[in-house]
Amino acid sequence: MTTTSKQDRVLIFDTTLRDGEQSPGATMTHEEKLEIAEMLDEMGVDIIEAGFPIASEGDFRAVSEIATRSKNSRICGLARANFADIDRCWEAIKHAEKSRIHTFIGTSELHRAIPNLTMDEMADKIHETVTHARNLCENVQWSPMDATRTEWDYLCRVVEIAIKAGATTINIPDTVGYTAPVESADLIRNLIETVPGADEVVFATHCHNDLGMATANSLAAVAGGARQIECTINGLGERAGNTALEEVVMALKVRNDIMPWTTDIDTTKLMAISRRVATVSGFPVQFNKAIVGKNAFAHESGIHQDGMLKNKETFEIMRPEDVGLSGTSLPLGKHSGRAALRDKLEHLGFDIGDNQLKDVFVRFKDLADRKKEVFDDDIIALVRTGGDTENDHLKLVTLRVACGTGGPAEATMVMSVDGENKTAICQGDGPVDAAFKAVREVHPNDAHLQLYQVHAVTEGTDAQATVSVRLEEDGNIATGQSADTDTVVASAKAYIHALNRLIVRRGKMGEGVDTREISYRDVT
């Protein structure tokens, strides 16, 4: 039986900039965080969790600036259950027109052992910290981390304590993605029916996707009475990720007949922000990803194609236009101008500024000179992989590789290091190995190659190759991507892109961060 509520609207709480950025290698620059926050704000997200202010000076600055820039969304910062975290969070968000402190503590038996607190000691700590947060900010969210594995009686006890201490939102996290939909609905429903004062607060759900049920669990929680869904763009997040914003929003829109709740999300902006997050995070969207994947509106089967030609509703339950795509197609080539490229990008769901358009146009012209036809997927790859930026410490200038059947490959590379060109000539087991060794010769590093992946963007011998590289160095992980008709060049650029991100990551970790604090960042 579905629990009804006086409210018929579900709040969307986006944590791409906090939980999403905790994905290994998904670190974003300051400017990228501001850009994503602006897109979320314009799209209609109710609450943006902008970061973890005490984690570093970089996080604090990003949250503070997002707080002052936001026009519509409530800006939230994360804080552990201690006064120092909460005070730092408040300092970061207090200038927002609408602000929220989100404080949490692990309440399951496993998580209580981390700070080595008894049940009574933890209960006292929850009362003290939530009260402190509420004295600073009128809007406070509290989360019992690993709630779905917390003993029922204790969960009811601490939720009641948090409500009495002044929490206005109670978030129930499935921190390890363990719950199933029927359990998710029952848990929220039973808490609302059991805990005194539960009808005076908003219950939220935060689901991880370890068993592939995050979206189902979130929607089930709404059926149980939750009126806030915590989610991320593209499902970005720890391990297998979080509930995908685009999935729950479109599910509520398409199946409003059985899920009579609405959101304020402008769904026509979904594709643009999905692609931008994929670009800045370095995490490409899988082709068959629901809503925003490359194949989400593609039909190859003859039966499907015949049905689509006769009536699109035979095999499509939503329109591409609903998520920001257009069926219009203008062929582009080397004679196409900037206006045509901008129009094409808009049809493909991208909303980019003049500076980025300038960069993409230069690389588009270069690609058009080398390819007979420039396909939509080629243009998407150009935007997703990006080019060099002014802040990059390392840039590829030239690369020549000689390969023979009787010996090793040899790479001759010129690379700019902080504006100074340096040359290296290295041999390797193959052209990519030789190119990577040349990069390490110019810029010595101890980064370990965790992932090297290549796929063709389109068909044909002149197809662009998109290369993804993931590097790890001293616990820091960074991902780089690049696309080029020359696979070796794309590989070298992706490797250099990842190194640039590692440099940024090292800088961030050096901004007064206590790594002992960060080790407990696997939150909610």
TORLO-98314 format. One record per residue (C-alpha): residue in three letters; z, x, y. Coordinates in steps of 0.1 Angstrom, whole numbers, padded with zeros to 4 digits, always signed. Layout:
ALAZXY
...
//
This chain:
MET+0000+0000+0000
THR-0011+0014+0034
THR+0016+0019+0060
THR+0005+0003+0093
SER+0014+0015+0127
LYS+0013+0001+0163
GLN-0010+0031+0170
ASP-0045+0029+0158
ARG-0055+0064+0170
VAL-0050+0097+0152
LEU-0043+0127+0173
ILE-0063+0158+0166
PHE-0043+0191+0167
ASP-0066+0221+0165
THR-0051+0254+0153
THR-0083+0274+0151
LEU-0070+0299+0177
ARG-0037+0303+0158
ASP-0039+0296+0121
GLY-0076+0301+0120
GLU-0074+0335+0136
GLN-0050+0345+0109
SER-0079+0346+0084
PRO-0083+0383+0074
GLY-0110+0397+0097
ALA-0112+0367+0120
THR-0097+0382+0151
MET-0112+0370+0183
THR-0114+0388+0217
HIS-0096+0374+0247
GLU-0128+0361+0262
GLU-0139+0345+0229
LYS-0105+0326+0227
LEU-0109+0313+0262
GLU-0145+0301+0254
ILE-0134+0284+0222
ALA-0105+0267+0239
GLU-0128+0254+0266
MET-0151+0240+0240
LEU-0122+0223+0222
ASP-0109+0209+0255
GLU-0143+0194+0264
MET-0148+0180+0229
GLY-0117+0159+0232
VAL-0091+0177+0211
ASP-0057+0162+0218
ILE-0036+0193+0212
ILE-0048+0229+0211
GLU-0024+0254+0194
ALA-0036+0284+0215
GLY-0016+0311+0197
PHE+0017+0328+0188
PRO+0029+0341+0222
ILE+0055+0365+0209
ALA+0031+0382+0184
SER+0016+0405+0211
GLU+0009+0408+0247
GLY-0027+0399+0240
ASP-0017+0366+0223
PHE+0007+0359+0252
ARG-0020+0364+0278
ALA-0045+0343+0259
VAL-0021+0314+0255
SER-0011+0316+0292
GLU-0046+0316+0305
ILE-0057+0288+0282
ALA-0026+0268+0295
THR-0037+0272+0331
ARG-0074+0264+0324
SER-0070+0234+0302
LYS-0082+0201+0318
ASN-0076+0175+0291
SER-0058+0189+0260
ARG-0021+0195+0256
ILE-0016+0233+0251
CYS+0008+0243+0223
GLY+0023+0276+0214
LEU+0040+0286+0181
ALA+0075+0299+0178
ARG+0098+0307+0149
ALA+0133+0293+0148
ASN+0150+0317+0173
PHE+0156+0316+0210
ALA+0135+0347+0218
ASP+0104+0332+0202
ILE+0110+0299+0219
ASP+0116+0314+0253
ARG+0085+0335+0251
CYS+0064+0305+0240
TRP+0077+0285+0270
GLU+0068+0313+0294
ALA+0032+0312+0280
ILE+0027+0274+0282
LYS+0049+0262+0310
HIS+0020+0262+0336
ALA-0001+0238+0315
GLU-0006+0203+0328
LYS+0005+0192+0294
SER+0025+0216+0272
ARG+0042+0216+0238
ILE+0065+0240+0219
HIS+0059+0241+0182
THR+0088+0257+0163
PHE+0092+0261+0125
ILE+0113+0274+0097
GLY+0107+0276+0059
THR+0128+0249+0042
SER+0119+0252+0005
GLU+0142+0272-0018
LEU+0116+0300-0019
HIS+0114+0302+0019
ARG+0151+0298+0025
ALA+0156+0331+0006
ILE+0135+0350+0032
PRO+0161+0348+0060
ASN+0188+0345+0033
LEU+0203+0313+0048
THR+0223+0286+0030
MET+0212+0250+0034
ASP+0240+0244+0059
GLU+0233+0276+0079
MET+0196+0266+0081
ALA+0205+0231+0091
ASP+0226+0245+0120
LYS+0198+0268+0130
ILE+0173+0239+0131
HIS+0196+0219+0153
GLU+0202+0248+0177
THR+0166+0259+0181
VAL+0150+0225+0184
THR+0177+0216+0210
HIS+0169+0248+0229
ALA+0131+0240+0228
ARG+0137+0205+0240
ASN+0158+0217+0269
LEU+0128+0237+0280
CYS+0099+0213+0272
GLU+0098+0176+0269
ASN+0072+0177+0241
VAL+0085+0196+0210
GLN+0069+0198+0175
TRP+0090+0209+0146
SER+0077+0220+0112
PRO+0096+0225+0079
MET+0073+0252+0064
ASP+0065+0245+0027
ALA+0077+0210+0032
THR+0058+0197+0001
ARG+0079+0220-0021
THR+0112+0214-0003
GLU+0139+0193-0022
TRP+0136+0157-0011
ASP+0172+0151+0000
TYR+0172+0183+0020
LEU+0138+0176+0036
CYS+0152+0142+0047
ARG+0183+0159+0061
VAL+0165+0185+0082
VAL+0139+0161+0095
GLU+0167+0138+0107
ILE+0184+0168+0123
ALA+0152+0178+0141
ILE+0146+0142+0154
LYS+0182+0140+0167
ALA+0178+0174+0184
GLY+0148+0161+0203
ALA+0117+0168+0184
THR+0089+0144+0194
THR+0065+0153+0166
ILE+0075+0161+0130
ASN+0048+0181+0112
ILE+0049+0181+0074
PRO+0030+0212+0062
ASP+0015+0217+0028
THR+0017+0254+0034
VAL+0003+0266+0001
GLY-0022+0237-0006
TYR-0001+0225-0036
THR+0000+0188-0029
ALA-0024+0161-0042
PRO-0035+0131-0021
VAL-0013+0105-0037
GLU+0017+0128-0031
SER+0007+0134+0005
ALA+0006+0097+0013
ASP+0039+0090-0005
LEU+0057+0118+0012
ILE+0049+0107+0047
ARG+0054+0070+0039
ASN+0088+0077+0023
LEU+0100+0099+0051
ILE+0091+0072+0077
GLU+0109+0046+0056
THR+0140+0068+0048
VAL+0148+0090+0078
PRO+0168+0074+0106
GLY+0148+0076+0139
ALA+0115+0083+0121
ASP+0098+0054+0139
GLU+0105+0070+0172
VAL+0084+0102+0166
VAL+0049+0111+0156
PHE+0045+0124+0120
ALA+0018+0150+0115
THR+0001+0166+0085
HIS-0009+0202+0081
CYS-0028+0209+0048
HIS-0042+0241+0033
ASN-0072+0240+0010
ASP-0061+0262-0019
LEU-0070+0235-0044
GLY-0099+0221-0023
MET-0079+0190-0013
ALA-0070+0197+0023
THR-0092+0170+0038
ALA-0083+0144+0012
ASN-0046+0152+0016
SER-0048+0149+0054
LEU-0065+0115+0052
ALA-0040+0103+0026
ALA-0012+0113+0049
VAL-0027+0092+0077
ALA-0028+0063+0052
GLY+0008+0070+0047
GLY+0016+0068+0084
ALA+0009+0102+0099
ARG-0008+0099+0133
GLN-0016+0136+0139
ILE-0039+0158+0118
GLU-0037+0196+0121
CYS-0070+0212+0114
THR-0094+0240+0123
ILE-0131+0243+0131
ASN-0150+0251+0098
GLY-0117+0249+0079
LEU-0109+0284+0091
GLY-0075+0297+0081
GLU-0052+0316+0057
ARG-0064+0321+0022
ALA-0088+0291+0014
GLY-0084+0278+0049
ASN-0071+0246+0065
THR-0083+0210+0068
ALA-0117+0211+0085
LEU-0117+0192+0118
GLU-0153+0181+0114
GLU-0146+0166+0080
VAL-0116+0144+0089
VAL-0132+0133+0122
MET-0165+0123+0106
ALA-0147+0107+0076
LEU-0127+0085+0100
LYS-0159+0077+0119
VAL-0182+0070+0090
ARG-0156+0052+0067
ASN-0138+0033+0095
ASP-0142+0002+0073
ILE-0114+0015+0050
MET-0097+0040+0073
PRO-0092+0019+0105
TRP-0082+0048+0128
THR-0100+0065+0155
THR-0100+0098+0174
ASP-0112+0108+0208
ILE-0135+0136+0195
ASP-0170+0137+0209
THR-0187+0143+0176
THR-0220+0153+0192
LYS-0203+0186+0201
LEU-0193+0195+0165
MET-0223+0216+0155
ALA-0222+0237+0187
ILE-0185+0246+0183
SER-0189+0251+0145
ARG-0217+0277+0151
ARG-0198+0294+0179
VAL-0166+0298+0159
ALA-0187+0311+0130
THR-0202+0337+0153
VAL-0170+0349+0170
SER-0149+0349+0139
GLY-0175+0366+0117
PHE-0171+0339+0091
PRO-0205+0323+0083
VAL-0205+0286+0073
GLN-0215+0281+0037
PHE-0249+0264+0034
ASN-0236+0233+0016
LYS-0205+0229+0038
ALA-0199+0192+0046
ILE-0210+0180+0081
VAL-0219+0214+0096
GLY-0236+0234+0068
LYS-0272+0244+0069
ASN-0281+0220+0041
ALA-0258+0191+0052
PHE-0289+0171+0063
ALA-0316+0189+0042
HIS-0335+0171+0014
GLU-0356+0190-0011
SER-0357+0166-0041
GLY-0390+0146-0042
ILE-0371+0114-0048
HIS-0348+0121-0019
GLN-0377+0131+0004
ASP-0396+0099-0005
GLY-0365+0078+0002
MET-0359+0095+0035
LEU-0395+0089+0047
LYS-0391+0052+0039
ASN-0355+0047+0052
LYS-0332+0075+0062
GLU-0301+0055+0052
THR-0312+0058+0015
PHE-0297+0094+0014
GLU-0279+0099+0047
ILE-0246+0082+0055
MET-0246+0096+0091
ARG-0272+0107+0116
PRO-0278+0143+0124
GLU-0275+0133+0161
ASP-0239+0122+0155
VAL-0228+0158+0150
GLY-0251+0174+0176
LEU-0283+0180+0157
SER-0318+0167+0166
GLY-0348+0161+0145
THR-0372+0173+0172
SER-0388+0206+0166
LEU-0409+0228+0190
PRO-0426+0258+0174
LEU-0417+0291+0191
GLY-0436+0324+0192
LYS-0440+0355+0213
HIS-0455+0336+0242
SER-0426+0311+0244
GLY-0405+0312+0276
ARG-0368+0310+0283
ALA-0369+0273+0290
ALA-0385+0266+0256
LEU-0358+0288+0239
ARG-0330+0270+0257
ASP-0345+0236+0247
LYS-0347+0248+0211
LEU-0311+0260+0211
GLU-0299+0227+0225
HIS-0318+0208+0197
LEU-0301+0232+0172
GLY-0267+0223+0185
PHE-0260+0253+0207
ASP-0246+0251+0242
ILE-0248+0287+0256
GLY-0244+0301+0290
ASP-0270+0320+0311
ASN-0257+0355+0301
GLN-0258+0347+0264
LEU-0292+0331+0268
LYS-0305+0363+0284
ASP-0292+0383+0255
VAL-0307+0360+0228
PHE-0340+0358+0247
VAL-0344+0395+0247
ARG-0337+0397+0209
PHE-0359+0366+0203
LYS-0389+0383+0220
ASP-0383+0415+0200
LEU-0382+0394+0168
ALA-0413+0374+0178
ASP-0433+0406+0182
ARG-0424+0415+0146
LYS-0428+0381+0129
LYS-0457+0358+0127
GLU-0435+0327+0128
VAL-0400+0323+0142
PHE-0382+0296+0123
ASP-0352+0276+0134
ASP-0330+0296+0109
ASP-0342+0328+0126
ILE-0330+0316+0160
ILE-0297+0304+0145
ALA-0292+0339+0130
LEU-0299+0355+0164
VAL-0272+0335+0180
ARG-0247+0338+0152
THR-0249+0375+0148
GLY-0250+0383+0185
GLY-0260+0416+0201
ASP-0242+0445+0217
THR-0217+0437+0244
GLU-0206+0458+0274
ASN-0172+0462+0258
ASP-0185+0477+0225
HIS-0173+0513+0220
LEU-0200+0519+0194
LYS-0237+0510+0197
LEU-0267+0519+0175
VAL-0294+0536+0195
THR-0319+0546+0168
LEU-0320+0548+0130
ARG-0347+0564+0108
VAL-0343+0565+0070
ALA-0364+0585+0046
CYS-0364+0574+0010
GLY-0381+0591-0020
THR-0383+0586-0057
GLY-0371+0621-0066
GLY-0341+0625-0044
PRO-0314+0610-0021
ALA-0322+0589+0009
GLU-0317+0605+0043
ALA-0306+0587+0075
THR-0311+0601+0110
MET-0290+0581+0134
VAL-0283+0582+0171
MET-0253+0562+0181
SER-0237+0557+0215
VAL-0199+0563+0215
ASP-0184+0551+0248
GLY-0217+0558+0265
GLU-0223+0592+0250
ASN-0252+0595+0225
LYS-0243+0614+0193
THR-0266+0623+0164
ALA-0259+0625+0127
ILE-0282+0633+0097
CYS-0267+0622+0063
GLN-0278+0618+0028
GLY-0267+0590+0004
ASP-0274+0573-0029
GLY-0296+0548-0010
PRO-0307+0540+0025
VAL-0277+0518+0033
ASP-0252+0544+0019
ALA-0269+0571+0039
ALA-0268+0549+0071
PHE-0231+0542+0066
LYS-0223+0579+0061
ALA-0241+0586+0093
VAL-0219+0561+0111
ARG-0188+0577+0097
GLU-0202+0612+0107
VAL-0205+0601+0143
HIS-0173+0580+0143
PRO-0149+0593+0117
ASN-0127+0565+0103
ASP-0107+0556+0072
ALA-0120+0520+0070
HIS-0125+0508+0034
LEU-0156+0487+0027
GLN-0143+0454+0012
LEU-0175+0434+0014
TYR-0212+0441+0018
GLN-0234+0410+0016
VAL-0271+0405+0023
HIS-0291+0373+0024
ALA-0326+0364+0037
VAL-0326+0340+0066
THR-0360+0327+0058
GLU-0388+0332+0032
GLY-0415+0359+0033
THR-0417+0397+0034
ASP-0411+0396+0072
ALA-0379+0375+0069
GLN-0348+0385+0087
ALA-0319+0397+0066
THR-0284+0387+0077
VAL-0258+0413+0066
SER-0220+0407+0065
VAL-0196+0436+0063
ARG-0159+0435+0059
LEU-0137+0466+0066
GLU-0100+0473+0061
GLU-0081+0500+0078
ASP-0043+0504+0078
GLY-0038+0467+0070
ASN-0062+0456+0098
ILE-0093+0437+0086
ALA-0125+0431+0105
THR-0158+0414+0097
GLY-0192+0423+0113
GLN-0225+0405+0111
SER-0261+0414+0121
ALA-0296+0402+0115
ASP-0328+0421+0115
THR-0362+0422+0098
ASP-0351+0457+0086
THR-0323+0453+0062
VAL-0310+0489+0067
VAL-0309+0484+0105
ALA-0290+0451+0100
SER-0266+0468+0077
ALA-0259+0496+0101
LYS-0254+0472+0130
ALA-0231+0449+0109
TYR-0210+0480+0100
ILE-0208+0491+0136
HIS-0199+0456+0147
ALA-0170+0455+0122
LEU-0158+0490+0135
ASN-0159+0476+0170
ARG-0137+0447+0159
LEU-0113+0471+0142
ILE-0110+0491+0174
VAL-0101+0458+0192
ARG-0077+0449+0164
ARG-0060+0483+0167
GLY-0057+0478+0204
LYS-0042+0444+0199
MET-0017+0457+0174
GLY-0008+0484+0198
GLU+0002+0460+0226
GLY+0039+0461+0220
VAL+0036+0442+0186
ASP+0065+0446+0162
THR+0047+0446+0128
ARG+0079+0435+0111
GLU+0075+0403+0131
ILE+0039+0398+0122
SER+0046+0401+0085
TYR+0061+0366+0087
ARG+0030+0351+0103
ASP+0019+0331+0073
VAL+0033+0301+0090
THR+0029+0264+0082
//
